[in-house]
């Protein structure tokens, strides 16, 4: 029975594979007879209609997403075969274009089914095959339909920063400087996103204006003229100027030399359809449009697909420039690495204002400076250190289905290698009380005293954005991480820069993000899923720990609010920034903490931000209650909170009788003595006459510091006073204390073995 099922499965696999090949050949033949410009323009307009008012792909149906992928696939077919229409064939009808679109959509659906058959066949052919590897391959194939490396509002910033250092070679090779390239890119971005809608609106406004005009019926000449104007407007709406809307030269003003290296003509690319390959012409392969994003028709270059252009443009420029100037290859790599390191450094300076940064660092592998290891970037902020490795190389663009080893090598080069470099640097810093960091020339740059740092984070930052897997790199079985490094892209850092107004909250997120690495049941598909879950759920790893064993939490949909925000931001529409839920007074505390110089401020902010949203409100209410009560009684209230890390709060205000430092210390020592804990954090809040928070001071007290005999006696008296007070208060509220009840004093003992003995 089992054998018959396997035979059936194998037959189904072959049939499904052949059906896909037939569907691709059918699409090829239809495309071959079509007017290339009209076909691509039709697909573009269909997508414009589908995606009006959508700000996130999660809002789209699978069919709409596949429809959007149709442009890149059809353009790839057009540059890979002859076109009979161009050779004088018959005009196609719009119904034919719709048929082609539906065929492409069905092709993508068929691919989904194929992956199932392919997986089962692999398991049948080799039962010992690693299932996790198969799972990665299939997930990788599904992720290949995802587009959009970065939000639109970051496109121009990214290209300007990363290409400006290459301005000289641009001018020499392309007769185009980088700034003019950027201006053209801005125009192209507008045309491919908002431009078509603006043109259609302009036409509609023209029709409305026409019909709103009064026409004299007895004036035949006037009627004829108006009728001609109406026909002209109608024709413009029916067929907008394709060159104006999609002609790259017309839109950008770029040089012909530059446009040519980024364009394929009809039937110019011959490798896509190759009968000797198993997946000839399949859309899950690397497409010609990814190598050169523009298509030349009648010697005019056009661009239709926003994502294919902007997702691939940088790497396409890099590869084609080096083809044109092979001697520049090494220079490009050096400049690219240095530029990206500076980009990352500058982003962290904005995320963590006032931080210290050290770039291009060297330290001895053993004892001699003759053999040094390298680190890209070290960042210190208060008592936190970030060890950062930056990888400017490109991630492989081929299909994991055909080049699984290439994917492994890419991950090892961009993620695993960076993680191991982070781990090596961390090990060096942690094993030395004073860690010396040198320049490339072996000059001393800085000495890092580990006693000043309570936390070290390791980060791997890439230029290429392949978030589907970097967001859960530690869950991929062929990547071996040593340092629990957080893998993300430069684009993620830009988002952090603009989302986090307070460096302390960013560091709190970083703490939770690292916790996610160690959480087996959490497997998010994008860095923004992590951020979205943090903004909405705060300690989101706690949610993951509560799911059933063997289940993984994916967090789908948590990034949607971020997508909406950055999409509307790009169109200059006022919208509230996604933030965590916190009262203005709570935010005021965090903002003030970020400005004070206390070493303990990050620990305190983490303590506060660990609160759930309701507890944050309670904390603020507690402060306000203390402030109000103190005004009523005229003297300071003592507040102590036991727990894993006990803390005491003292609220200062004008005209208030305050405790002396000695009285405060005795109160804290007494409470530590009662609960059997050795250390307490002390938070002093200072308000002005208008109840505005003006300052926060933080320190810690350790019970081991209590050495003076007189003070010890004073503390014992305070212990007795506090214990009696708590016993009396308990009796007032609850009545008699049972001998086996926990003692109300707080010592975590039964009453009969605690305060009953003392006859309190």
C-alpha positions as CSV (number, residue, x, y, z in Angstrom):
1,X,0.0,0.0,0.0
2,X,2.8,2.4,0.9
3,X,4.6,1.6,-2.3
4,X,1.5,2.4,-4.4
5,X,1.2,5.7,-2.6
6,X,4.8,6.6,-3.4
7,X,4.3,5.6,-7.1
8,X,1.2,7.7,-7.2
9,X,3.1,10.6,-5.6
10,X,5.9,10.3,-8.1
11,X,3.5,10.3,-11.0
12,X,1.7,13.3,-9.6
13,X,5.1,15.1,-9.2
14,X,6.0,14.5,-12.8
15,X,2.6,15.5,-14.0
16,X,2.6,18.7,-12.0
17,X,6.1,19.6,-13.2
18,X,5.0,19.0,-16.8
19,X,1.8,21.0,-16.3
20,X,3.9,24.0,-15.1
21,X,6.3,23.7,-18.1
22,X,3.2,23.7,-20.4
23,X,1.7,26.7,-18.7
24,X,5.0,28.6,-19.1
25,X,5.2,27.7,-22.8
26,X,1.6,28.9,-23.2
27,X,2.5,32.2,-21.5
28,X,5.6,32.5,-23.7
29,X,3.5,32.1,-26.9
30,X,0.9,34.6,-25.8
31,X,3.6,37.2,-24.8
32,X,5.4,36.6,-28.1
33,X,2.4,37.8,-30.1
34,X,1.7,40.8,-27.8
35,X,2.6,44.5,-28.1
36,X,5.3,44.7,-25.4
37,X,4.5,48.3,-24.4
38,X,0.8,47.8,-24.3
39,X,1.1,44.6,-22.3
40,X,3.5,46.0,-19.7
41,X,1.4,49.2,-19.4
42,X,-1.8,47.1,-19.0
43,X,-0.2,45.1,-16.2
44,X,1.1,48.3,-14.5
45,X,-2.4,49.9,-14.6
46,X,-4.0,46.7,-13.1
47,X,-1.5,46.9,-10.2
48,X,-2.2,50.5,-9.7
49,X,-5.9,49.7,-9.3
50,X,-5.2,46.7,-7.0
51,X,-3.0,48.6,-4.6
52,X,-4.8,51.9,-4.3
53,X,-5.0,52.8,-0.6
54,X,-3.0,49.7,0.5
55,X,0.0,50.4,2.7
56,X,1.1,46.9,3.6
57,X,1.2,43.6,1.6
58,X,-0.5,41.9,4.5
59,X,-3.6,43.7,3.4
60,X,-3.4,42.1,0.0
61,X,-4.8,38.8,-1.2
62,X,-2.4,36.2,-2.5
63,X,-3.9,36.7,-6.0
64,X,-3.1,40.5,-5.8
65,X,0.5,39.8,-4.7
66,X,0.9,37.4,-7.6
67,X,-0.6,39.9,-10.0
68,X,2.0,42.4,-8.9
69,X,4.8,39.9,-9.7
70,X,3.4,39.5,-13.2
71,X,5.2,42.6,-14.5
72,X,8.7,41.3,-13.6
73,X,8.0,37.9,-15.0
74,X,6.5,39.2,-18.3
75,X,9.3,41.7,-18.8
76,X,11.8,38.8,-18.2
77,X,10.1,36.8,-20.9
78,X,10.1,39.7,-23.4
79,X,13.8,40.2,-23.1
80,X,14.4,36.4,-23.4
81,X,12.6,35.6,-26.7
82,X,11.6,37.0,-30.1
83,X,8.5,39.1,-30.4
84,X,6.3,38.5,-33.5
85,X,4.4,41.8,-32.9
86,X,7.6,43.7,-33.2
87,X,8.2,42.0,-36.5
88,X,4.8,43.1,-37.9
89,X,2.4,40.8,-36.3
90,X,-1.3,41.4,-35.5
91,X,-2.4,43.7,-32.6
92,X,-3.5,42.0,-29.4
93,X,-6.7,42.7,-27.6
94,X,-6.9,43.8,-24.0
95,X,-8.7,40.5,-23.3
96,X,-5.5,38.7,-24.3
97,X,-3.5,40.7,-21.8
98,X,-6.0,39.7,-19.1
99,X,-5.6,36.1,-20.1
100,X,-1.8,36.4,-19.8
101,X,-2.2,38.0,-16.3
102,X,-4.4,35.2,-15.1
103,X,-2.0,32.6,-16.5
104,X,0.8,34.1,-14.5
105,X,-1.3,34.2,-11.4
106,X,-2.2,30.5,-11.9
107,X,1.5,29.8,-12.5
108,X,2.4,31.1,-9.1
109,X,-0.4,29.1,-7.5
110,X,0.9,26.0,-9.3
111,X,4.4,26.7,-7.9
112,X,3.0,26.6,-4.4
113,X,1.6,23.1,-5.0
114,X,4.8,22.0,-6.7
115,X,6.9,22.7,-3.6
116,X,4.8,20.2,-1.7
117,X,5.3,17.5,-4.4
118,X,9.0,18.3,-4.6
119,X,9.4,18.0,-0.8
120,X,7.7,14.6,-0.7
121,X,9.7,13.4,-3.7
122,X,12.9,14.4,-2.0
123,X,11.9,12.5,1.2
124,X,11.0,9.5,-0.9
125,X,14.3,9.5,-2.9
126,X,16.4,10.0,0.3
127,X,14.6,9.2,3.6
128,X,17.7,10.4,5.5
129,X,17.6,13.9,4.0
130,X,17.6,16.7,6.6
131,X,14.0,17.9,7.0
132,X,15.1,21.3,8.4
133,X,17.1,21.9,5.2
134,X,14.1,21.1,3.1
135,X,11.9,23.4,5.3
136,X,14.5,26.2,4.7
137,X,14.4,25.6,0.9
138,X,10.6,25.8,0.7
139,X,10.4,28.8,3.0
140,X,13.1,30.5,0.9
141,X,11.1,29.8,-2.3
142,X,7.9,31.2,-0.8
143,X,9.8,34.3,0.3
144,X,11.0,35.0,-3.2
145,X,7.6,36.6,-4.1
146,X,8.1,39.1,-1.3
147,X,9.3,42.5,-2.6
148,X,10.3,45.8,-1.0
149,X,13.7,45.9,0.6
150,X,13.0,49.2,2.3
151,X,10.3,51.8,2.9
152,X,9.9,54.4,0.1
153,X,10.8,57.2,2.5
154,X,14.3,55.7,2.8
155,X,15.1,55.0,-0.8
156,X,16.7,58.2,-1.8
157,X,18.7,58.5,1.5
158,X,20.0,55.0,1.0
159,X,21.2,55.5,-2.6
160,X,22.7,58.9,-1.9
161,X,24.7,57.6,1.0
162,X,25.9,54.4,-0.5
163,X,26.8,55.7,-4.0
164,X,28.1,59.2,-3.4
165,X,31.7,58.0,-2.7
166,X,31.7,56.5,-6.2
167,X,31.0,59.8,-7.9
168,X,34.3,60.0,-9.8
169,X,33.9,56.6,-11.5
170,X,30.2,57.5,-12.3
171,X,31.3,60.6,-14.1
172,X,34.1,58.9,-15.9
173,X,32.2,55.8,-17.0
174,X,28.6,57.0,-17.4
175,X,29.0,60.8,-18.0
176,X,26.6,61.2,-15.0
177,X,27.4,62.4,-11.5
178,X,25.7,60.8,-8.5
179,X,23.7,63.9,-7.5
180,X,22.1,63.9,-11.0
181,X,21.5,60.2,-10.7
182,X,19.7,60.8,-7.4
183,X,17.5,63.6,-8.9
184,X,16.5,61.3,-11.7
185,X,15.8,58.5,-9.2
186,X,13.5,60.8,-7.2
187,X,11.6,61.5,-10.4
188,X,11.4,57.8,-11.3
189,X,10.2,56.9,-7.8
190,X,7.4,59.5,-8.0
191,X,6.3,58.4,-11.5
192,X,6.2,54.7,-10.6
193,X,4.2,55.2,-7.4
194,X,2.2,58.4,-7.4
195,X,2.7,59.8,-10.9
196,X,0.2,57.7,-12.8
197,X,-2.5,58.4,-10.3
198,X,-1.8,62.1,-10.4
199,X,-1.9,62.0,-14.3
200,X,-5.3,60.2,-14.1
201,X,-6.6,62.7,-11.6
202,X,-5.5,65.6,-13.9
203,X,-7.4,64.0,-16.8
204,X,-10.5,63.5,-14.6
205,X,-10.3,67.1,-13.5
206,X,-10.1,68.2,-17.1
207,X,-13.3,66.3,-17.9
208,X,-15.1,67.7,-14.9
209,X,-14.0,71.2,-16.0
210,X,-15.2,70.5,-19.5
211,X,-18.7,69.4,-18.5
212,X,-19.0,72.3,-16.1
213,X,-18.7,74.8,-18.8
214,X,-21.8,76.4,-20.4
215,X,-22.1,75.9,-24.2
216,X,-24.2,78.2,-26.4
217,X,-26.5,75.9,-28.4
218,X,-26.9,78.3,-31.3
219,X,-23.2,78.5,-31.8
220,X,-22.4,75.5,-34.0
221,X,-18.7,76.3,-34.3
222,X,-18.4,76.4,-30.5
223,X,-20.1,73.1,-30.2
224,X,-17.8,71.5,-32.7
225,X,-14.8,72.9,-31.0
226,X,-15.9,71.6,-27.6
227,X,-16.7,68.2,-29.1
228,X,-13.1,68.0,-30.4
229,X,-11.7,69.0,-27.0
230,X,-13.8,66.2,-25.4
231,X,-12.5,63.7,-27.9
232,X,-9.0,64.8,-27.3
233,X,-9.4,64.5,-23.5
234,X,-10.9,61.0,-23.9
235,X,-8.1,59.9,-26.1
236,X,-5.5,61.1,-23.5
237,X,-7.3,59.2,-20.8
238,X,-7.5,56.1,-22.9
239,X,-3.8,56.2,-23.8
240,X,-1.6,58.2,-21.5
241,X,1.9,59.0,-22.9
242,X,3.9,55.8,-22.3
243,X,7.2,57.6,-22.8
244,X,6.3,60.3,-20.4
245,X,5.2,57.9,-17.7
246,X,7.7,55.0,-18.2
247,X,10.5,56.2,-20.5
248,X,13.7,56.2,-18.4
249,X,15.5,58.9,-20.3
250,X,12.4,61.2,-20.3
251,X,11.8,60.8,-16.6
252,X,15.4,60.8,-15.3
253,X,17.6,62.7,-17.7
254,X,20.3,60.0,-17.1
255,X,23.0,59.5,-19.7
256,X,22.5,56.9,-22.5
257,X,25.7,55.1,-21.2
258,X,24.1,54.6,-17.8
259,X,20.7,53.6,-19.0
260,X,22.2,51.1,-21.5
261,X,24.1,49.0,-18.9
262,X,20.8,48.7,-17.0
263,X,18.6,47.7,-19.9
264,X,17.9,44.5,-21.9
265,X,16.4,44.7,-25.3
266,X,13.8,42.3,-26.8
267,X,15.4,38.8,-27.1
268,X,18.7,40.0,-25.8
269,X,19.0,37.7,-22.8
270,X,19.3,34.1,-23.9
271,X,19.9,32.2,-20.6
272,X,16.4,32.4,-19.1
273,X,14.9,29.9,-21.4
274,X,17.4,27.0,-21.7
275,X,16.1,23.6,-22.6
276,X,19.1,22.0,-20.9
277,X,18.1,23.3,-17.4
278,X,15.4,21.6,-15.3
279,X,13.5,24.8,-14.5
280,X,13.7,26.7,-17.8
281,X,11.8,29.9,-17.6
282,X,10.4,29.3,-14.2
283,X,9.6,32.6,-12.2
284,X,11.3,31.3,-9.1
285,X,14.7,31.5,-10.8
286,X,16.9,34.6,-10.9
287,X,15.1,36.8,-13.5
288,X,16.8,38.9,-16.1
289,X,15.0,42.0,-14.7
290,X,17.0,41.5,-11.5
291,X,20.2,41.9,-13.5
292,X,19.0,44.8,-15.6
293,X,15.7,46.4,-14.5
294,X,14.9,48.3,-17.7
295,X,13.6,47.0,-21.0
296,X,14.5,48.6,-24.4
297,X,11.8,48.7,-27.0
298,X,12.5,50.4,-30.3
299,X,15.7,51.8,-28.8
300,X,13.8,53.5,-25.9
301,X,14.4,52.2,-22.3
302,X,11.3,51.8,-20.1
303,X,10.7,50.9,-16.5
304,X,7.4,49.5,-15.2
305,X,8.0,47.6,-11.9
306,X,8.9,49.7,-8.9
307,X,10.2,46.9,-6.7
308,X,12.3,45.2,-9.4
309,X,14.0,48.5,-10.1
310,X,14.6,49.7,-6.5
311,X,15.3,46.3,-4.9
312,X,17.9,45.4,-7.5
313,X,19.3,48.7,-8.7
314,X,22.3,49.1,-6.4
315,X,23.6,45.6,-7.1
316,X,22.8,45.9,-10.8
317,X,24.9,49.2,-10.9
318,X,27.7,47.5,-9.0
319,X,27.9,44.5,-11.2
320,X,27.5,46.3,-14.5
321,X,30.0,49.0,-13.6
322,X,32.6,46.4,-12.7
323,X,31.9,44.7,-16.0
324,X,32.6,48.1,-17.7
325,X,35.6,48.8,-15.5
326,X,37.1,45.6,-14.2
327,X,40.0,47.4,-12.6
328,X,37.6,49.2,-10.2
329,X,36.4,45.9,-8.6
330,X,38.8,46.1,-5.6
331,X,38.3,49.8,-5.1
332,X,34.5,49.3,-5.1
333,X,34.8,46.7,-2.4
334,X,37.0,48.9,-0.2
335,X,34.9,52.0,-0.6
336,X,31.7,50.0,-0.1
337,X,32.9,48.5,3.2
338,X,34.2,51.8,4.6
339,X,31.0,53.6,3.5
340,X,28.6,51.1,5.0
341,X,30.6,51.1,8.3
342,X,30.3,54.9,8.4
343,X,26.6,54.7,7.6
344,X,26.0,52.3,10.5
345,X,28.2,54.4,12.9
346,X,26.2,57.6,12.0
347,X,22.9,55.8,12.5
348,X,23.9,54.6,16.0
349,X,25.0,58.2,16.9
350,X,21.5,59.3,16.2
351,X,19.8,56.3,18.0
352,X,22.1,56.7,21.0
353,X,22.9,60.5,21.3
354,X,26.2,61.1,23.1
355,X,27.5,57.6,22.6
356,X,31.2,56.9,22.0
357,X,32.0,55.2,18.7
358,X,35.2,53.5,17.6
359,X,35.4,52.3,14.0
360,X,38.0,50.0,12.3
361,X,39.5,48.5,15.5
362,X,42.3,46.1,16.1
363,X,43.3,44.0,19.1
364,X,45.9,41.2,19.6
365,X,44.6,37.6,19.1
366,X,47.0,36.5,21.8
367,X,49.6,38.8,23.3
368,X,51.6,40.2,20.3
369,X,50.4,43.0,18.1
370,X,51.9,41.2,15.2
371,X,48.8,39.1,15.0
372,X,45.7,41.2,15.4
373,X,42.0,40.5,14.9
374,X,39.7,43.2,13.5
375,X,36.4,44.6,14.6
376,X,34.3,47.0,12.5
377,X,32.6,49.1,15.2
378,X,32.5,49.4,19.0
379,X,29.9,51.7,20.7
380,X,29.7,52.6,24.3
381,X,26.7,54.3,25.9
382,X,26.7,54.7,29.7
383,X,27.2,51.1,31.0
384,X,26.3,49.3,27.8
385,X,28.6,48.3,25.0
386,X,27.7,47.3,21.4
387,X,30.0,45.1,19.4
388,X,29.0,45.6,15.7
389,X,30.2,43.8,12.6
390,X,29.1,45.3,9.2
391,X,28.8,43.1,6.1
392,X,28.6,45.0,2.8
393,X,28.6,41.8,0.6
394,X,25.5,40.8,-1.4
395,X,23.2,37.9,-0.5
396,X,22.8,35.3,-3.1
397,X,19.9,35.9,-5.5
398,X,19.6,32.4,-7.0
399,X,16.9,29.9,-6.0
400,X,17.6,27.7,-3.0
401,X,15.8,25.0,-5.0
402,X,18.8,24.9,-7.5
403,X,21.6,26.4,-5.4
404,X,21.1,25.4,-1.8
405,X,24.9,25.3,-1.1
406,X,25.1,28.9,-2.4
407,X,22.5,29.9,0.2
408,X,24.5,28.2,3.0
409,X,27.7,30.0,1.9
410,X,25.9,33.3,1.8
411,X,24.6,32.9,5.3
412,X,27.9,31.8,6.6
413,X,29.7,34.7,5.0
414,X,27.2,37.4,6.0
415,X,25.8,36.1,9.3
416,X,27.8,33.3,10.8
417,X,31.2,34.9,10.1
418,X,30.1,38.2,11.5
419,X,28.7,36.5,14.6
420,X,32.0,34.6,15.2
421,X,33.9,37.9,14.8
422,X,31.6,39.5,17.4
423,X,32.2,36.6,19.7
424,X,36.0,36.8,19.4
425,X,35.9,40.5,20.2
426,X,33.6,40.0,23.1
427,X,35.8,37.3,24.5
428,X,38.8,39.6,24.3
429,X,37.1,42.4,26.1
430,X,35.6,40.2,28.8
431,X,38.8,38.4,29.7
432,X,40.7,41.6,30.3
433,X,39.9,44.1,33.0
434,X,41.5,46.8,30.7
435,X,41.1,45.9,27.0
436,X,43.3,47.9,24.7
437,X,42.0,48.7,21.3
438,X,44.4,49.8,18.5
439,X,44.3,51.5,15.1
440,X,45.4,49.7,12.0
441,X,48.8,51.2,12.5
442,X,48.9,49.6,16.0
443,X,48.6,53.0,17.8
444,X,46.5,52.8,21.0
445,X,43.0,54.1,20.4
446,X,41.2,53.4,23.7
447,X,41.3,51.4,26.8
448,X,38.0,49.8,27.8
449,X,37.5,49.0,31.5
450,X,35.1,46.1,31.8
451,X,34.1,47.2,35.3
452,X,32.3,50.1,33.7
453,X,30.0,47.9,31.6
454,X,27.1,45.8,32.8
455,X,25.8,44.7,29.4
456,X,27.3,43.8,26.0
457,X,25.3,43.3,22.9
458,X,26.5,41.8,19.6
459,X,25.0,42.9,16.3
460,X,25.6,41.9,12.7
461,X,24.5,44.6,10.2
462,X,24.1,43.9,6.5
463,X,23.7,46.2,3.5
464,X,21.4,43.7,1.7
465,X,18.0,43.2,3.3
466,X,17.1,39.5,3.6
467,X,15.0,39.8,6.7
468,X,12.9,36.7,6.3
469,X,15.9,34.7,7.7
470,X,18.1,37.2,9.5
471,X,15.2,37.9,11.9
472,X,15.5,34.3,13.0
473,X,19.0,33.4,12.0
474,X,19.6,31.4,15.2
475,X,16.7,29.1,14.2
476,X,18.4,28.0,10.9
477,X,20.1,24.7,11.5
478,X,23.1,25.3,9.3
479,X,24.1,28.6,10.9
480,X,26.1,28.1,14.1
481,X,26.0,31.3,16.2
482,X,28.4,31.7,19.2
483,X,27.5,35.1,20.6
484,X,23.7,35.3,20.2
485,X,24.3,38.2,17.9
486,X,21.3,40.2,16.5
487,X,21.2,40.2,12.7
488,X,19.6,43.1,11.0
489,X,20.0,45.4,8.0
490,X,20.9,49.1,7.6
491,X,17.3,49.7,6.7
492,X,16.3,48.3,10.1
493,X,18.6,50.8,11.8
494,X,17.0,53.7,10.0
495,X,13.6,52.5,11.3
496,X,15.0,52.3,14.9
497,X,16.3,55.8,14.5
498,X,12.9,57.2,13.5
499,X,10.7,55.1,15.9
500,X,12.7,55.4,19.1
501,X,12.7,58.9,20.5
502,X,14.5,57.8,23.6
503,X,17.8,55.8,23.6
504,X,16.8,54.0,26.8
505,X,13.8,52.5,25.1
506,X,15.9,51.4,22.2
507,X,18.2,49.6,24.6
508,X,15.2,48.0,26.3
509,X,14.1,46.8,22.9
510,X,17.6,45.4,22.2
511,X,17.4,43.5,25.5
512,X,14.1,41.9,24.5
513,X,15.3,41.3,21.0
514,X,18.2,39.3,22.3
515,X,15.8,37.4,24.6
516,X,14.0,36.4,21.4
517,X,17.1,34.7,20.1
518,X,17.1,32.4,23.1
519,X,13.4,31.7,22.8
520,X,12.9,28.4,20.9
521,X,9.2,28.9,20.4
522,X,9.6,32.3,18.6
523,X,10.3,32.4,14.9
524,X,9.4,35.7,13.3
525,X,9.9,36.3,9.6
526,X,11.0,40.0,9.7
527,X,12.8,42.4,12.0
528,X,9.7,44.6,11.9
529,X,7.6,41.7,13.3
530,X,9.9,41.8,16.3
531,X,9.6,45.6,16.6
532,X,5.8,45.5,16.0
533,X,5.4,42.9,18.7
534,X,7.6,44.9,21.1
535,X,5.5,48.0,20.5
536,X,2.2,46.2,21.1
537,X,3.1,43.5,23.6
538,X,6.3,44.8,25.2
539,X,7.9,41.7,26.7
540,X,6.7,39.6,23.7
541,X,9.1,36.7,24.5
542,X,6.9,35.9,27.5
543,X,4.0,35.3,25.1
544,X,6.1,32.8,23.2
545,X,7.1,31.0,26.3
546,X,3.4,30.3,27.0
547,X,2.7,28.4,23.8
548,X,2.6,24.6,23.7
549,X,5.9,22.8,23.4
550,X,6.8,22.2,19.7
551,X,4.7,25.2,18.6
552,X,6.3,28.3,17.1
553,X,4.9,31.8,17.4
554,X,5.1,33.7,14.1
555,X,3.7,37.1,15.0
556,X,2.0,37.7,11.6
557,X,0.4,41.2,11.3
558,X,2.3,43.0,14.0
559,X,4.3,45.1,11.5
560,X,1.2,46.4,9.8
561,X,0.9,49.6,11.8
562,X,4.6,50.3,11.0
563,X,3.9,49.7,7.3
564,X,1.0,52.1,7.4
565,X,2.9,54.8,9.2
566,X,6.0,54.8,6.9
567,X,3.8,54.6,3.8
568,X,1.8,57.6,4.8
569,X,4.9,59.4,6.0
570,X,6.4,59.1,2.5
571,X,3.3,60.9,1.1
572,X,3.6,63.7,3.7
573,X,0.3,62.7,5.4
574,X,0.2,63.5,9.1
575,X,-0.1,60.3,11.1
576,X,0.7,59.3,14.6
577,X,3.9,57.3,15.0
578,X,3.6,53.8,16.4
579,X,4.7,53.8,20.0
580,X,4.3,51.8,23.1
581,X,1.4,52.6,25.5
582,X,2.6,54.9,28.2
583,X,1.2,57.8,30.1
584,X,2.8,61.3,29.4
585,X,4.1,61.3,33.0
586,X,5.8,57.9,32.4
587,X,7.4,59.2,29.2
588,X,8.5,62.3,31.1
589,X,10.4,60.1,33.6
590,X,12.1,58.2,30.7
591,X,13.0,61.4,28.9
592,X,14.5,62.9,32.1
593,X,16.4,59.6,32.8
594,X,18.0,59.8,29.3
595,X,19.5,63.2,30.2
596,X,21.0,62.5,33.6
597,X,24.5,61.1,34.0
598,X,23.9,58.3,36.4
599,X,25.5,54.9,35.6
600,X,22.3,53.2,36.9
601,X,19.9,54.9,34.6
602,X,19.7,52.1,32.0
603,X,19.1,49.6,34.7
604,X,16.3,51.8,36.1
605,X,14.8,52.4,32.7
606,X,14.8,48.7,31.9
607,X,13.1,48.1,35.3
608,X,10.4,50.6,34.5
609,X,9.9,49.5,30.9
610,X,9.6,45.8,32.0
611,X,6.3,46.9,33.6
612,X,3.2,45.9,31.6
613,X,1.2,48.9,30.5
614,X,-1.2,48.8,33.4
615,X,1.7,48.6,35.9
616,X,3.3,51.7,34.2
617,X,0.1,53.6,35.0
618,X,0.1,52.3,38.5
619,X,3.7,53.5,39.0
620,X,2.8,57.0,37.8
621,X,-0.3,57.0,40.0
622,X,1.9,55.9,43.0
623,X,4.2,58.8,42.5
624,X,1.3,61.3,42.2
625,X,-0.3,59.8,45.3
626,X,2.9,60.2,47.3
627,X,3.3,63.8,46.1
628,X,-0.3,64.6,47.1
629,X,-0.2,62.9,50.4
630,X,3.1,64.6,51.3
631,X,1.6,68.0,50.6
632,X,-1.2,67.1,53.0
633,X,1.0,66.0,55.9
634,X,4.0,68.2,55.3
635,X,6.7,65.6,55.5
636,X,8.3,62.9,53.3
637,X,6.8,59.4,53.0
638,X,9.0,56.3,53.0
639,X,8.3,53.8,50.2
640,X,10.0,50.4,49.9
641,X,9.2,47.7,47.3
642,X,10.6,44.2,47.9
643,X,11.2,41.8,45.1
644,X,14.1,40.2,43.1
645,X,15.7,43.7,43.1
646,X,14.2,45.7,45.9
647,X,13.8,49.5,45.4
648,X,13.0,52.5,47.5
649,X,11.3,55.7,46.4
650,X,11.7,59.1,47.9
651,X,9.8,62.1,46.5
652,X,11.2,65.6,47.1
653,X,9.1,68.8,46.8
654,X,9.5,72.4,48.0
655,X,8.4,73.3,51.6
656,X,8.6,69.6,52.6
657,X,10.2,68.2,55.7
658,X,12.6,65.6,54.2
659,X,14.5,62.7,55.7
660,X,18.2,63.0,56.3
661,X,20.4,60.8,54.2
662,X,21.1,58.8,57.4
663,X,17.4,58.3,58.1
664,X,16.8,57.1,54.6
665,X,19.7,54.7,54.8
666,X,18.5,53.3,58.1
667,X,15.0,52.8,56.7
668,X,16.4,50.9,53.6
669,X,18.8,48.8,55.7
670,X,16.0,47.8,58.0
671,X,13.9,46.7,55.1
672,X,16.8,44.7,53.6
673,X,17.3,43.1,57.0
674,X,13.6,42.1,57.1
675,X,13.4,40.5,53.7
676,X,16.9,39.0,53.8
677,X,18.2,40.8,50.7
678,X,21.6,42.4,50.4
679,X,21.0,45.3,48.0
680,X,18.4,48.0,47.2
681,X,18.2,50.6,44.4
682,X,17.2,54.1,45.6
683,X,15.3,56.5,43.4
684,X,14.9,60.1,44.4
685,X,12.4,62.1,42.4
686,X,12.5,65.9,42.6
687,X,9.5,68.0,41.8
688,X,9.0,71.8,41.6
689,X,6.1,73.9,43.0
690,X,4.0,73.2,39.9
691,X,4.5,69.4,40.4
692,X,6.8,69.2,37.4
693,X,9.5,66.6,37.6
694,X,12.9,68.3,37.5
695,X,15.4,65.7,38.4
696,X,16.0,62.0,39.2
697,X,18.9,60.7,41.2
698,X,19.8,57.0,41.4
699,X,22.0,55.1,43.8
700,X,22.2,51.7,45.4
701,X,22.7,50.7,49.1
702,X,24.2,47.3,50.1
703,X,23.6,45.8,53.5
704,X,27.2,44.8,53.6
705,X,28.1,48.5,53.9
706,X,26.4,48.7,57.3
707,X,29.5,48.5,59.6
708,X,29.1,51.3,62.2
709,X,27.9,49.8,65.5
710,X,25.8,52.8,66.5
711,X,24.1,52.8,63.1
712,X,23.5,49.0,63.4
713,X,21.7,49.7,66.7
714,X,19.7,52.4,65.0
715,X,18.7,50.1,62.2
716,X,17.6,47.4,64.7
717,X,15.2,49.9,66.2
718,X,13.8,50.8,62.8
719,X,13.4,47.0,62.1
720,X,11.4,46.7,65.3
721,X,9.3,49.8,64.5
722,X,8.5,48.6,60.9
723,X,7.6,45.1,62.1
724,X,5.2,46.4,64.8
725,X,3.7,48.9,62.4
726,X,2.9,46.1,59.8
727,X,1.5,43.8,62.5
728,X,-0.8,46.5,63.8
729,X,-2.0,47.4,60.3
730,X,-2.6,43.8,59.4
731,X,-4.8,43.4,62.6
732,X,-6.7,46.5,61.8
733,X,-7.7,45.2,58.4
734,X,-7.8,41.4,58.9
735,X,-8.2,40.8,62.6
736,X,-6.3,38.0,64.4
737,X,-3.1,36.5,62.8
738,X,-3.1,32.7,62.6
739,X,0.0,31.1,64.1
740,X,0.7,29.3,60.8
741,X,0.0,32.3,58.6
742,X,2.9,34.2,57.0
743,X,4.1,36.9,59.3
744,X,2.9,40.3,58.1
745,X,6.3,41.9,58.8
746,X,7.7,40.6,55.5
747,X,10.4,38.1,56.7
748,X,8.7,35.2,54.8
749,X,8.4,33.1,58.0
750,X,5.4,31.8,59.8
751,X,4.0,34.1,62.4
752,X,4.6,31.6,65.3
753,X,8.3,31.5,64.4
754,X,8.7,35.2,63.8
755,X,7.0,38.2,65.4
756,X,4.8,36.1,67.8
757,X,8.0,35.1,69.6
758,X,8.8,38.8,70.0
759,X,5.2,39.3,71.2
760,X,4.4,42.0,68.6
